[in-house]
Amino acid sequence: MRVLVVGSGGREHALVRSIARSPLVTAVFCAPGNPGIAPLATLVPIPATDVDALTSFATANAIDLVVPGPEAPLVAGVADQLAAQGVRCCGPTAAAARLEGSKQFTKEVADAAGIPTARWEAFTDSHQALEFVQRRGAPIVIKADGLAAGKGVVVAQTVQEAEAAVVACLRDEAFGAAGATVVIEECLVGHEVSVFALCDGRDAIFLGAARDHKRVGDGDIGPNTGGMGAIAPPPGFTHETQALVMETIIRPALAEMARQGSPFTGILFAGLMLTEHGPKLIEFNVRFGDPEAETLLPLLASDLVPALVAACAGGIADVALSWRAEASVSVVMAAAGYPGAYRRGTVIGGLDRAAAGDEVSVFHAGTRLEGEAVVADGGRVLVVNATAPSLAQARARAYAAVDAIDWPEGFCRRDIGAHF
């Protein structure tokens, strides 16, 4: 098989590595990829958002399977265009990708399917939204309806913070069209967890669970980010909880999407809050998480490729995945200043030293080459993963690898997985 992975981050690095290990695969391409992916796949200089060029490349190069990493090409319809050319894509159609492309749509699906979720309202008028916030009080959650690069959600601890978020979306147009509608919902209390399922439009299999660390600073302080680290499996996430999530959240969502004429194929990511009343849906995403992919895929003992193909072909119920009975810890190294303004082009050394040993991986998330040097080219730049028999051992390995990297301009949280 010839496989094309779409994207350029740490998630795609982890996907490429898993896919390249499959004996079914004869060639792997990645568009556009990054320096860490280059030894594993042929890099293709096509942006992940250029749906037309990706489709043309896939047809011209006899690609058997396309695996999109980020959400933007899926929302833009890459799966639809590939299907029209007879190319399999492990991802949802544009209509099904609305589960991530519109938070209001997700809430409507949840309500129609009876999926437990936070109480909510949607607004396009700032005066009405502000009145709602003042009436409900804080804490409260303000969400830009559309795609906002992970920055469109504010968990407001005060009414003033919530009002500022509403004004930023609806009056200041901080997120453009993505913020033309805001979803305002109750703030759920509990432990957050990311659950992944591989779906074929009718059924799904469990693809792992992880706990992300969203805030930039130790002790969960500071602004939300795209994720500063993750652990798997999440402490306290039992087999009983897994079964409950699949039966009350994942499968009802699939049934409702099929009922609406938009069956969901690919990876469904359910962001959940484990409350005292059981798991509740925070949001759906339509692809692997980041850094969750870099945390879960190192634990996968099975060949990933047959499962991806089965999702496309409608046979996911016949797939059985096996996982290593270990813990996995990922630490994100980011450029100083992230998630605000940060500097590009700083040199990173010690990567080979850090990744010595089978239990440690360094995934490139935002890097480029300048001559022979690897330099930072993004906010989140590296994801350092380690696996071990226990969470404590995996943490120790991950941070030892972080300390082996020579990058004075980078930083990381020092408490990933420490509070469990």
Secondary structure, DSSP 4 states (H G I P E B T S, - for coil): -EEEEEE-SHHHHHHHHHHHT-TT-SEEEEEE--TTTTTTSEE----TT-HHHHHHHHHHTT-SEEEE-SSHHHHTTHHHHHHHTT-EESS--TTTTHHHH-HHHHHHHHHHHT--B--EEEES-HHHHHHHHHHH-SSEEEEESS--TT--EEEESSHHHHHHHHHHHHTS-TTGGGGSSEEEEE---SEEEEEEEEEESS-EEEEEEEEE--EEETTTEEEE-S-SEEEESPTT--HHHHHHHIIIIIHHHHHHHHHTT---EEEEEEEEEEETTEEEEEEEESS--TTHHHHHGGGB-S-HHHHHHHHHHT-GGG----B-SSEEEEEEEEETTTTSS-----EEB-HHHHT-STTEEEEESSEEEETTEEEE-SSEEEEEEEEESSHHHHHHHHHHHHHHSB-TTEE--S-TTTT-
